[in-house]
C-alpha cells in the first residue's frame, strides 16, 4: 500500500522552496529542483510531521 503524506505548498526562490508549517507556525526551507516530492520534516519534535515528513509542491502562478 502506498503511504500518503501531508502536502505543503510553497514559494520557490533561488533554488529553494519555502513551505509554511501549520504545526510549527514557521516556514521550512528545502532545496528545489523543479519537481514536487517528499521531504524530511524540519519540524519541532512534537509535530505530527516530524516522523513522517511531508510532500512539497510549488504554488502555481495563479494561486
C-alpha positions in Angstrom: 0.0 0.0 0.0 1.3 3.4 -0.9 1.7 5.8 2.0 0.1 9.2 1.8 1.9 12.2 3.2 0.5 15.7 4.0 1.0 18.2 1.2 2.6 21.6 2.0 2.6 24.2 -0.8 5.5 26.6 -1.0 7.1 29.6 -2.7 10.1 28.9 -4.9 13.0 31.3 -4.8 16.7 30.9 -5.8 16.6 27.1 -6.0 14.8 26.8 -2.7 11.2 26.2 -1.7 9.7 27.7 1.4 6.7 25.9 2.9 4.5 27.2 5.8 4.2 24.5 8.5 0.8 24.8 10.3 2.2 22.8 13.3 5.4 24.8 13.9 3.9 28.2 12.8 7.0 28.9 10.7 8.5 28.4 7.2 10.7 25.4 6.5 13.2 25.7 3.7 14.1 22.9 1.3 16.2 22.6 -1.9 14.1 22.7 -5.1 14.9 21.1 -8.4 11.6 21.9 -10.1 9.8 18.7 -9.1 7.3 18.1 -6.3 8.4 15.4 -3.8 8.7 14.0 -0.3 10.9 15.9 2.2 12.2 15.1 5.6 10.4 17.4 8.1 12.3 20.3 9.6 9.6 20.4 12.3 9.8 20.5 16.1 10.0 17.1 17.7 6.4 17.3 18.9 4.9 18.0 15.4 2.9 15.1 13.9 5.0 15.7 10.7 8.4 15.1 12.4 8.4 11.4 11.8 6.5 11.1 8.5 7.8 14.1 6.7 5.6 15.7 4.0 5.2 16.2 0.3 6.1 19.7 -1.1 4.7 21.3 -4.2 5.1 24.8 -5.5 2.3 27.3 -5.7 1.2 27.9 -9.3 1.3 31.4 -10.6 -2.5 31.5 -10.5 -2.6 30.8 -6.7 
